[in-house]
Structures are given as C-alpha cells and as structure tokens.
Amino acid sequence: MWHEIDPIVRDWLDDQIKKQDRPNLTSLLQKLAVKIVDEITTLNAWAWRRRGYTPEHIVTVWAEEVHINQHGGWETEISLDPSGDPHYNDAQRNRERERIEILHELATTKHNCKVILMINERSQEQQAKGVASKALRRVLDDVEWHAEFPTGSRRGVLHRGPRPPTQPGASPEVDGDDIWAADETSTSSPRFPDQEMRDRVERAAVDHAMLEYASHGRVESVEDQNLGYDLDVIDHITGDIKYKVEVKGTAADEEVFYLTRNELRAAKEDPQRWRLAIVVHALENPDLRPYRVHEMERTFQMAPLVWHCSPKLD
C-alpha cells in the first residue's frame, strides 16, 4: 500500500504518476513492444521477454519491496526458488516459474532489464493472512535495472541502474568455504588491542545496535547461543524474526572486522534476514552502519586470514 513504500520511492512514483495519463498494463506493454497473443495470459504475467530489443527482459516489482541501500541506490530482493505460497493456484505457479526463468537469464547473461513498478492495493498484513495481491497502479521506470547473485546463492538483488563495468583487477567473489576477514597485507589491517578493551568495544556496540533496532521490533540477544549472529529483531505483531543481526564494533571510524565461519554460514543460509551492523566510534558517539549480505560482499575486500589445521585421516 502507498504508506508502506519508502518515502524516496513514493515521491518518485508520485512525480511519475502526475506525468502519465493513468496507463493500463496493455498500453505499457505495447509501449515496450511486447507482443500480446493471449491477452489474459499476457496481462497476468509477472515478467516478459521482448525478442530483438535491448534490454530484452521486463520484470514487475512491488514498490513496497524496494529499499534504499546505504549508497542511496534502489534495490529489491529476488530469488530463483519458488515462494511455496500455499495460496497460489496453478496459473500463479506457472507465472512464478516463468518469472524465475527470466531472473535466471538475467543472472547468467549479466544483461539489464526494464522494470514496471506496481503499487499494491493490499497491505502487507492482509497478504500475510492470505489475501491476494492486487496492483492499484503501475509505473514504467525509464532507468534500466540489473540483477546480482552472490556466487553459489539462489537469492540475490535487483538493483536500479545499469550493471557497472567490471573493474580491472577486481577481486573475485569469495567461495563459500572461505573465512571472511580484512586483508592482512592492507595498511588497514586490524590490530589486536588488549582483551579488556575489545570487550568494552563489543559490549558498547551491541548495546547501541539494540537501541537502533528497537524501532524495527522487539530486540533479543542470542549472543550465547552460537547461531552466527548476535540479535534477533522480532516483529511486534506477528512474532516472526525480521532480522538476524551480527554486530561488529570498532572504537575508530575504520570499518575493519573479522567474520567467522559460523557467521558466514548464517549469512549464506538466510541472506534475506541476516544483517551486518558495524558500529564505529562505539565508545563515544556510536554510529551504526548496516549491510545486507550482498552489500557486505560488494563493499568489503574479503580474504581468508587463518586456517584450521588438523591431522589428515588415512
């Protein structure tokens, strides 16, 4: 619903709607040169191909699910797995299958796509109760989007904006067996302060993160459960876990941290809910900087720093 859309996206949509003459989906698809053979099937689809055009693919995105990342970019989470929604009928499952095929093509070809943003007539609370989604308005975005999937993951992100060119010498994506840490050859390599200082910084960072995430739900510490993260952020209404937050603290402004194999496992297993929260200046004027899994992978140089060694078994 309108009030559930990020204010930045909402302002943009409002501006676009004022410029348009209430276009329906048929007129949007005709503008995009989508060939309509079976109108009912075509208009009920969630993604399309337009052969011979660049970009070839068109994807619908719910505006309520678009988020603004820490760089000011727009993005929405996508998956190559079926949702498993028990309320879907056969036609909806077929449309979902076709959408996943198109997302897979975007992931493998590294091509851009066009996006139609939709405003849902139903609230997220209604949908959680099984009420079917219904598009109230649709807006065609003139800006191309691109898909990114971490290596080996079936969950990724659709970003607003064309795919950036590959930078010469860029570090390859890490393998799932690596331990993520700062590069020990870097001038920004982490130092090991005394244990008392480390404990003070860690405690201050976790306390600040709990205060920051309190606006998102009930915050509970799970630090002693070895789950691969420190905090559960729980929805006040549904009681479901919204975020699984791993907190990293530093007394300086430098975002350098260690990530254990257990934390990496938790991030890979639940990338939609797992969050990295880096608290800089933790001991005074703390500032929390959140990252999703894909943002962490894209932002930080990651390299194995230590290996666990044990005798080989014959």
C-alpha positions as YAML, in Angstrom:
chain: A
units: angstrom
residues:
- id: 1
  name: MET
  ca: [0.00, 0.00, 0.00]
- id: 2
  name: TRP
  ca: [1.04, 3.61, -0.54]
- id: 3
  name: HIS
  ca: [2.08, 4.26, 3.07]
- id: 4
  name: GLU
  ca: [4.28, 1.12, 3.07]
- id: 5
  name: ILE
  ca: [6.51, 2.43, 0.26]
- id: 6
  name: ASP
  ca: [9.87, 4.02, 1.09]
- id: 7
  name: PRO
  ca: [9.40, 7.84, 1.09]
- id: 8
  name: ILE
  ca: [12.08, 8.35, -1.59]
- id: 9
  name: VAL
  ca: [10.43, 5.81, -3.92]
- id: 10
  name: ARG
  ca: [7.00, 7.19, -3.06]
- id: 11
  name: ASP
  ca: [8.00, 10.73, -4.03]
- id: 12
  name: TRP
  ca: [9.38, 9.47, -7.33]
- id: 13
  name: LEU
  ca: [6.22, 7.47, -8.04]
- id: 14
  name: ASP
  ca: [4.03, 10.44, -7.22]
- id: 15
  name: ASP
  ca: [6.00, 12.58, -9.67]
- id: 16
  name: GLN
  ca: [5.79, 9.92, -12.41]
- id: 17
  name: ILE
  ca: [2.07, 9.39, -11.91]
- id: 18
  name: LYS
  ca: [1.45, 13.11, -12.36]
- id: 19
  name: LYS
  ca: [3.27, 12.97, -15.70]
- id: 20
  name: GLN
  ca: [1.35, 9.96, -17.00]
- id: 21
  name: ASP
  ca: [-2.21, 9.61, -18.25]
- id: 22
  name: ARG
  ca: [-3.16, 6.67, -15.99]
- id: 23
  name: PRO
  ca: [-1.70, 4.00, -18.32]
- id: 24
  name: ASN
  ca: [-3.02, 0.45, -18.02]
- id: 25
  name: LEU
  ca: [-0.83, -2.60, -18.39]
- id: 26
  name: THR
  ca: [-1.84, -3.14, -22.01]
- id: 27
  name: SER
  ca: [-0.63, 0.31, -23.04]
- id: 28
  name: LEU
  ca: [2.61, -0.13, -21.08]
- id: 29
  name: LEU
  ca: [3.35, -3.45, -22.78]
- id: 30
  name: GLN
  ca: [2.53, -2.00, -26.18]
- id: 31
  name: LYS
  ca: [4.96, 0.83, -25.45]
- id: 32
  name: LEU
  ca: [7.56, -1.80, -24.60]
- id: 33
  name: ALA
  ca: [6.84, -3.72, -27.82]
- id: 34
  name: VAL
  ca: [5.64, -6.85, -26.02]
- id: 35
  name: LYS
  ca: [3.69, -9.00, -28.46]
- id: 36
  name: ILE
  ca: [0.28, -9.77, -26.98]
- id: 37
  name: VAL
  ca: [-1.06, -13.06, -28.34]
- id: 38
  name: ASP
  ca: [-3.21, -14.22, -25.45]
- id: 39
  name: GLU
  ca: [-4.25, -11.04, -23.63]
- id: 40
  name: ILE
  ca: [-5.38, -12.74, -20.42]
- id: 41
  name: THR
  ca: [-2.17, -14.76, -20.08]
- id: 42
  name: THR
  ca: [0.00, -11.81, -21.05]
- id: 43
  name: LEU
  ca: [-1.59, -9.31, -18.69]
- id: 44
  name: ASN
  ca: [-1.42, -11.72, -15.76]
- id: 45
  name: ALA
  ca: [2.30, -12.40, -16.23]
- id: 46
  name: TRP
  ca: [4.97, -11.15, -13.82]
- id: 47
  name: ALA
  ca: [7.80, -10.93, -16.36]
- id: 48
  name: TRP
  ca: [8.14, -10.82, -20.14]
- id: 49
  name: ARG
  ca: [10.63, -11.16, -22.99]
- id: 50
  name: ARG
  ca: [10.62, -8.85, -25.99]
- id: 51
  name: ARG
  ca: [12.69, -10.57, -28.64]
- id: 52
  name: GLY
  ca: [15.09, -8.39, -30.62]
- id: 53
  name: TYR
  ca: [15.03, -5.47, -28.19]
- id: 54
  name: THR
  ca: [17.63, -4.25, -25.69]
- id: 55
  name: PRO
  ca: [17.13, -4.84, -22.87]
- id: 56
  name: GLU
  ca: [15.14, -7.94, -23.73]
- id: 57
  name: HIS
  ca: [13.62, -8.68, -20.33]
- id: 58
  name: ILE
  ca: [10.89, -6.87, -18.38]
- id: 59
  name: VAL
  ca: [10.18, -7.59, -14.71]
- id: 60
  name: THR
  ca: [7.45, -6.38, -12.37]
- id: 61
  name: VAL
  ca: [8.48, -5.16, -8.92]
- id: 62
  name: TRP
  ca: [6.26, -4.28, -5.96]
- id: 63
  name: ALA
  ca: [7.14, -0.73, -4.92]
- id: 64
  name: GLU
  ca: [6.57, -1.70, -1.28]
- id: 65
  name: GLU
  ca: [9.51, -4.11, -1.52]
- id: 66
  name: VAL
  ca: [12.01, -1.58, -2.90]
- id: 67
  name: HIS
  ca: [14.60, -0.47, -0.34]
- id: 68
  name: ILE
  ca: [17.23, 2.28, -0.33]
- id: 69
  name: ASN
  ca: [20.72, 0.96, 0.44]
- id: 70
  name: GLN
  ca: [23.47, 2.83, 2.26]
- id: 71
  name: HIS
  ca: [24.75, 4.22, -1.05]
- id: 72
  name: GLY
  ca: [21.36, 5.71, -1.92]
- id: 73
  name: GLY
  ca: [20.61, 3.06, -4.56]
- id: 74
  name: TRP
  ca: [17.28, 1.32, -5.05]
- id: 75
  name: GLU
  ca: [17.06, -2.45, -4.76]
- id: 76
  name: THR
  ca: [14.68, -5.32, -4.13]
- id: 77
  name: GLU
  ca: [15.43, -8.89, -3.13]
- id: 78
  name: ILE
  ca: [14.82, -11.67, -5.67]
- id: 79
  name: SER
  ca: [15.07, -15.46, -5.61]
- id: 80
  name: LEU
  ca: [15.46, -18.30, -8.08]
- id: 81
  name: ASP
  ca: [13.39, -20.55, -5.81]
- id: 82
  name: PRO
  ca: [9.58, -20.75, -5.83]
- id: 83
  name: SER
  ca: [7.97, -18.97, -2.91]
- id: 84
  name: GLY
  ca: [6.00, -22.04, -1.89]
- id: 85
  name: ASP
  ca: [2.97, -19.83, -1.20]
- id: 86
  name: PRO
  ca: [0.13, -22.25, -0.40]
- id: 87
  name: HIS
  ca: [-2.42, -19.73, -1.67]
- id: 88
  name: TYR
  ca: [-1.07, -19.81, -5.26]
- id: 89
  name: ASN
  ca: [-3.20, -21.56, -7.87]
- id: 90
  name: ASP
  ca: [-1.76, -23.40, -10.88]
- id: 91
  name: ALA
  ca: [-1.78, -20.29, -13.07]
- id: 92
  name: GLN
  ca: [0.11, -18.29, -10.45]
- id: 93
  name: ARG
  ca: [2.68, -21.04, -10.04]
- id: 94
  name: ASN
  ca: [3.20, -21.09, -13.81]
- id: 95
  name: ARG
  ca: [3.67, -17.32, -13.86]
- id: 96
  name: GLU
  ca: [6.13, -17.60, -10.99]
- id: 97
  name: ARG
  ca: [8.05, -20.31, -12.88]
- id: 98
  name: GLU
  ca: [8.29, -18.08, -15.97]
- id: 99
  name: ARG
  ca: [9.47, -15.15, -13.84]
- id: 100
  name: ILE
  ca: [12.18, -17.31, -12.25]
- id: 101
  name: GLU
  ca: [13.35, -18.38, -15.73]
- id: 102
  name: ILE
  ca: [13.73, -14.74, -16.72]
- id: 103
  name: LEU
  ca: [15.56, -13.88, -13.50]
- id: 104
  name: HIS
  ca: [17.88, -16.82, -14.14]
- id: 105
  name: GLU
  ca: [18.59, -15.49, -17.63]
- id: 106
  name: LEU
  ca: [19.40, -12.07, -16.14]
- id: 107
  name: ALA
  ca: [21.77, -13.73, -13.68]
- id: 108
  name: THR
  ca: [23.60, -15.81, -16.28]
- id: 109
  name: THR
  ca: [23.71, -13.34, -19.18]
- id: 110
  name: LYS
  ca: [24.51, -10.31, -16.98]
- id: 111
  name: HIS
  ca: [22.05, -8.28, -19.06]
- id: 112
  name: ASN
  ca: [19.99, -5.33, -17.83]
- id: 113
  name: CYS
  ca: [16.20, -5.31, -17.72]
- id: 114
  name: LYS
  ca: [13.27, -2.91, -17.70]
- id: 115
  name: VAL
  ca: [11.06, -2.69, -14.60]
- id: 116
  name: ILE
  ca: [7.39, -1.93, -14.10]
- id: 117
  name: LEU
  ca: [6.84, -0.76, -10.52]
- id: 118
  name: MET
  ca: [3.49, -1.70, -9.04]
- id: 119
  name: ILE
  ca: [1.67, -0.24, -6.05]
- id: 120
  name: ASN
  ca: [-0.20, -2.94, -4.13]
- id: 121
  name: GLU
  ca: [-3.82, -2.35, -3.20]
- id: 122
  name: ARG
  ca: [-3.38, -4.84, -0.36]
- id: 123
  name: SER
  ca: [-1.39, -4.19, 2.78]
- id: 124
  name: GLN
  ca: [1.43, -6.49, 3.84]
- id: 125
  name: GLU
  ca: [-0.68, -7.50, 6.84]
- id: 126
  name: GLN
  ca: [-3.53, -8.55, 4.51]
- id: 127
  name: GLN
  ca: [-1.14, -10.55, 2.34]
- id: 128
  name: ALA
  ca: [0.26, -12.34, 5.40]
- id: 129
  name: LYS
  ca: [-3.31, -13.53, 6.04]
- id: 130
  name: GLY
  ca: [-3.59, -14.93, 2.51]
- id: 131
  name: VAL
  ca: [-5.37, -12.03, 0.76]
- id: 132
  name: ALA
  ca: [-4.20, -11.97, -2.87]
- id: 133
  name: SER
  ca: [-2.09, -9.04, -4.06]
- id: 134
  name: LYS
  ca: [-3.70, -6.59, -6.47]
- id: 135
  name: ALA
  ca: [-1.94, -3.87, -8.45]
- id: 136
  name: LEU
  ca: [-3.51, -0.47, -7.84]
- id: 137
  name: ARG
  ca: [-1.14, 1.47, -10.13]
- id: 138
  name: ARG
  ca: [1.73, 0.59, -12.46]
- id: 139
  name: VAL
  ca: [4.61, 2.86, -13.43]
- id: 140
  name: LEU
  ca: [7.23, 2.09, -16.07]
- id: 141
  name: ASP
  ca: [10.74, 3.04, -14.99]
- id: 142
  name: ASP
  ca: [12.86, 4.56, -17.78]
- id: 143
  name: VAL
  ca: [16.03, 3.56, -15.89]
- id: 144
  name: GLU
  ca: [17.32, 0.03, -16.54]
- id: 145
  name: TRP
  ca: [17.88, -2.38, -13.63]
- id: 146
  name: HIS
  ca: [20.30, -5.30, -13.20]
- id: 147
  name: ALA
  ca: [20.40, -8.50, -11.12]
- id: 148
  name: GLU
  ca: [23.22, -9.61, -8.83]
- id: 149
  name: PHE
  ca: [23.54, -13.02, -7.20]
- id: 150
  name: PRO
  ca: [26.39, -13.94, -4.82]
- id: 151
  name: THR
  ca: [28.43, -16.91, -6.00]
- id: 152
  name: GLY
  ca: [26.60, -20.16, -5.29]
- id: 153
  name: SER
  ca: [23.47, -18.41, -3.99]
- id: 154
  name: ARG
  ca: [19.96, -18.59, -5.42]
- id: 155
  name: ARG
  ca: [18.98, -15.39, -3.66]
- id: 156
  name: GLY
  ca: [20.06, -12.02, -4.99]
- id: 157
  name: VAL
  ca: [19.11, -8.42, -5.53]
- id: 158
  name: LEU
  ca: [17.64, -6.44, -8.40]
- id: 159
  name: HIS
  ca: [19.37, -3.04, -8.48]
- id: 160
  name: ARG
  ca: [18.08, 0.12, -10.13]
- id: 161
  name: GLY
  ca: [20.63, 1.30, -12.66]
- id: 162
  name: PRO
  ca: [22.63, -0.47, -15.39]
- id: 163
  name: ARG
  ca: [25.24, -3.04, -14.46]
- id: 164
  name: PRO
  ca: [28.54, -1.29, -13.74]
- id: 165
  name: PRO
  ca: [31.50, -2.31, -15.90]
- id: 166
  name: THR
  ca: [33.89, -4.82, -14.38]
- id: 167
  name: GLN
  ca: [36.89, -3.06, -12.90]
- id: 168
  name: PRO
  ca: [40.33, -4.32, -13.93]
- id: 169
  name: GLY
  ca: [41.95, -6.23, -11.10]
- id: 170
  name: ALA
  ca: [38.70, -6.54, -9.14]
- id: 171
  name: SER
  ca: [38.73, -9.28, -6.54]
- id: 172
  name: PRO
  ca: [36.70, -12.37, -7.45]
- id: 173
  name: GLU
  ca: [33.71, -13.32, -5.33]
- id: 174
  name: VAL
  ca: [34.70, -15.42, -2.35]
- id: 175
  name: ASP
  ca: [33.90, -19.08, -2.19]
- id: 176
  name: GLY
  ca: [31.52, -20.29, 0.49]
- id: 177
  name: ASP
  ca: [34.32, -22.15, 2.30]
- id: 178
  name: ASP
  ca: [36.42, -19.02, 2.85]
- id: 179
  name: ILE
  ca: [36.61, -17.18, 6.16]
- id: 180
  name: TRP
  ca: [35.84, -13.51, 5.55]
- id: 181
  name: ALA
  ca: [38.26, -11.07, 7.13]
- id: 182
  name: ALA
  ca: [40.24, -7.97, 6.35]
- id: 183
  name: ASP
  ca: [43.30, -8.42, 4.13]
- id: 184
  name: GLU
  ca: [46.30, -8.77, 6.44]
- id: 185
  name: THR
  ca: [48.56, -7.15, 3.83]
- id: 186
  name: SER
  ca: [46.45, -3.97, 3.81]
- id: 187
  name: THR
  ca: [47.54, -0.84, 5.64]
- id: 188
  name: SER
  ca: [44.10, -1.03, 7.25]
- id: 189
  name: SER
  ca: [44.65, -4.47, 8.72]
- id: 190
  name: PRO
  ca: [43.06, -4.90, 12.15]
- id: 191
  name: ARG
  ca: [45.08, -4.61, 15.31]
- id: 192
  name: PHE
  ca: [44.61, -6.70, 18.45]
- id: 193
  name: PRO
  ca: [44.03, -4.46, 21.46]
- id: 194
  name: ASP
  ca: [44.02, -5.91, 24.96]
- id: 195
  name: GLN
  ca: [41.10, -8.16, 25.81]
- id: 196
  name: GLU
  ca: [39.53, -5.69, 28.22]
- id: 197
  name: MET
  ca: [39.41, -3.03, 25.52]
- id: 198
  name: ARG
  ca: [37.95, -5.49, 23.00]
- id: 199
  name: ASP
  ca: [35.23, -6.49, 25.44]
- id: 200
  name: ARG
  ca: [34.33, -2.84, 26.14]
- id: 201
  name: VAL
  ca: [34.03, -2.04, 22.43]
- id: 202
  name: GLU
  ca: [32.00, -5.18, 21.73]
- id: 203
  name: ARG
  ca: [29.58, -4.53, 24.61]
- id: 204
  name: ALA
  ca: [29.11, -0.89, 23.64]
- id: 205
  name: ALA
  ca: [28.49, -1.85, 20.01]
- id: 206
  name: VAL
  ca: [25.87, -4.47, 20.89]
- id: 207
  name: ASP
  ca: [24.10, -2.10, 23.30]
- id: 208
  name: HIS
  ca: [23.94, 0.61, 20.64]
- id: 209
  name: ALA
  ca: [22.69, -1.84, 18.00]
- id: 210
  name: MET
  ca: [19.91, -2.97, 20.33]
- id: 211
  name: LEU
  ca: [18.77, 0.64, 20.74]
- id: 212
  name: GLU
  ca: [18.92, 1.27, 16.98]
- id: 213
  name: TYR
  ca: [16.93, -1.82, 16.03]
- id: 214
  name: ALA
  ca: [14.30, -1.26, 18.75]
- id: 215
  name: SER
  ca: [12.33, 0.82, 16.23]
- id: 216
  name: HIS
  ca: [12.03, -2.27, 13.99]
- id: 217
  name: GLY
  ca: [10.69, -4.65, 16.63]
- id: 218
  name: ARG
  ca: [11.50, -6.39, 19.88]
- id: 219
  name: VAL
  ca: [15.24, -6.97, 20.17]
- id: 220
  name: GLU
  ca: [16.60, -10.03, 21.97]
- id: 221
  name: SER
  ca: [20.23, -11.01, 22.46]
- id: 222
  name: VAL
  ca: [21.18, -14.51, 21.30]
- id: 223
  name: GLU
  ca: [24.92, -13.96, 21.75]
- id: 224
  name: ASP
  ca: [25.30, -17.02, 23.95]
- id: 225
  name: GLN
  ca: [23.59, -19.42, 21.52]
- id: 226
  name: ASN
  ca: [26.33, -19.54, 18.84]
- id: 227
  name: LEU
  ca: [23.84, -19.01, 15.99]
- id: 228
  name: GLY
  ca: [26.14, -16.97, 13.77]
- id: 229
  name: TYR
  ca: [24.65, -13.63, 14.78]
- id: 230
  name: ASP
  ca: [24.05, -11.63, 17.97]
- id: 231
  name: LEU
  ca: [20.49, -10.24, 17.92]
- id: 232
  name: ASP
  ca: [17.00, -11.34, 16.94]
- id: 233
  name: VAL
  ca: [14.73, -8.47, 15.86]
- id: 234
  name: ILE
  ca: [11.17, -9.74, 16.28]
- id: 235
  name: ASP
  ca: [8.03, -8.30, 14.70]
- id: 236
  name: HIS
  ca: [5.71, -6.92, 17.39]
- id: 237
  name: ILE
  ca: [2.56, -8.10, 15.57]
- id: 238
  name: THR
  ca: [3.43, -11.48, 14.05]
- id: 239
  name: GLY
  ca: [6.16, -12.60, 16.45]
- id: 240
  name: ASP
  ca: [8.31, -13.57, 13.46]
- id: 241
  name: ILE
  ca: [12.02, -12.81, 13.27]
- id: 242
  name: LYS
  ca: [12.52, -9.83, 10.93]
- id: 243
  name: TYR
  ca: [16.30, -9.55, 11.15]
- id: 244
  name: LYS
  ca: [19.21, -11.63, 12.41]
- id: 245
  name: VAL
  ca: [21.86, -9.06, 13.29]
- id: 246
  name: GLU
  ca: [25.57, -9.73, 13.62]
- id: 247
  name: VAL
  ca: [27.21, -6.77, 15.41]
- id: 248
  name: LYS
  ca: [30.80, -5.67, 14.80]
- id: 249
  name: GLY
  ca: [32.26, -2.81, 16.83]
- id: 250
  name: THR
  ca: [35.26, -0.56, 16.49]
- id: 251
  name: ALA
  ca: [36.46, 2.37, 18.57]
- id: 252
  name: ALA
  ca: [37.59, 4.17, 15.38]
- id: 253
  name: ASP
  ca: [35.89, 5.14, 12.11]
- id: 254
  name: GLU
  ca: [37.57, 2.35, 10.18]
- id: 255
  name: GLU
  ca: [35.21, -0.46, 9.07]
- id: 256
  name: VAL
  ca: [37.52, -3.42, 9.58]
- id: 257
  name: PHE
  ca: [36.21, -6.62, 11.11]
- id: 258
  name: TYR
  ca: [36.51, -10.40, 11.28]
- id: 259
  name: LEU
  ca: [33.77, -12.78, 10.19]
- id: 260
  name: THR
  ca: [33.87, -16.35, 11.48]
- id: 261
  name: ARG
  ca: [32.91, -19.46, 9.57]
- id: 262
  name: ASN
  ca: [29.78, -19.78, 11.71]
- id: 263
  name: GLU
  ca: [28.73, -16.20, 10.95]
- id: 264
  name: LEU
  ca: [29.34, -16.80, 7.25]
- id: 265
  name: ARG
  ca: [27.20, -19.92, 7.39]
- id: 266
  name: ALA
  ca: [24.33, -18.00, 8.99]
- id: 267
  name: ALA
  ca: [24.63, -15.24, 6.37]
- id: 268
  name: LYS
  ca: [24.57, -17.73, 3.48]
- id: 269
  name: GLU
  ca: [21.65, -19.72, 4.92]
- id: 270
  name: ASP
  ca: [19.36, -16.73, 5.45]
- id: 271
  name: PRO
  ca: [20.58, -13.77, 3.34]
- id: 272
  name: GLN
  ca: [17.19, -12.06, 3.35]
- id: 273
  name: ARG
  ca: [17.12, -11.62, 7.13]
- id: 274
  name: TRP
  ca: [20.80, -11.72, 8.17]
- id: 275
  name: ARG
  ca: [22.31, -8.26, 8.67]
- id: 276
  name: LEU
  ca: [25.78, -7.00, 9.47]
- id: 277
  name: ALA
  ca: [25.72, -3.99, 11.80]
- id: 278
  name: ILE
  ca: [29.06, -2.20, 12.10]
- id: 279
  name: VAL
  ca: [29.17, 0.27, 14.98]
- id: 280
  name: VAL
  ca: [32.01, 2.76, 14.59]
- id: 281
  name: HIS
  ca: [33.16, 5.07, 17.41]
- id: 282
  name: ALA
  ca: [31.50, 2.53, 19.68]
- id: 283
  name: LEU
  ca: [32.81, 4.02, 22.94]
- id: 284
  name: GLU
  ca: [31.68, 7.58, 22.19]
- id: 285
  name: ASN
  ca: [29.27, 8.96, 19.58]
- id: 286
  name: PRO
  ca: [28.47, 5.47, 18.21]
- id: 287
  name: ASP
  ca: [27.21, 5.26, 14.63]
- id: 288
  name: LEU
  ca: [25.62, 2.09, 13.23]
- id: 289
  name: ARG
  ca: [26.22, 1.20, 9.57]
- id: 290
  name: PRO
  ca: [24.03, -1.70, 8.36]
- id: 291
  name: TYR
  ca: [24.79, -4.06, 5.48]
- id: 292
  name: ARG
  ca: [22.85, -6.84, 3.82]
- id: 293
  name: VAL
  ca: [24.82, -9.91, 2.77]
- id: 294
  name: HIS
  ca: [25.24, -8.85, -0.87]
- id: 295
  name: GLU
  ca: [26.22, -5.32, 0.23]
- id: 296
  name: MET
  ca: [28.88, -6.73, 2.52]
- id: 297
  name: GLU
  ca: [30.26, -8.88, -0.30]
- id: 298
  name: ARG
  ca: [30.32, -5.92, -2.68]
- id: 299
  name: THR
  ca: [31.70, -3.34, -0.22]
- id: 300
  name: PHE
  ca: [34.49, -5.18, 1.57]
- id: 301
  name: GLN
  ca: [37.63, -6.88, 0.38]
- id: 302
  name: MET
  ca: [37.49, -10.33, 1.91]
- id: 303
  name: ALA
  ca: [40.27, -12.86, 2.22]
- id: 304
  name: PRO
  ca: [40.99, -15.94, 4.37]
- id: 305
  name: LEU
  ca: [43.26, -14.93, 7.22]
- id: 306
  name: VAL
  ca: [43.61, -18.15, 9.23]
- id: 307
  name: TRP
  ca: [43.06, -21.85, 8.55]
- id: 308
  name: HIS
  ca: [42.10, -24.59, 10.95]
- id: 309
  name: CYS
  ca: [44.63, -27.42, 10.59]
- id: 310
  name: SER
  ca: [44.19, -30.97, 11.85]
- id: 311
  name: PRO
  ca: [45.82, -34.33, 11.08]
- id: 312
  name: LYS
  ca: [44.75, -35.95, 7.82]
- id: 313
  name: LEU
  ca: [42.81, -39.18, 8.08]
- id: 314
  name: ASP
  ca: [44.13, -42.09, 6.05]
...
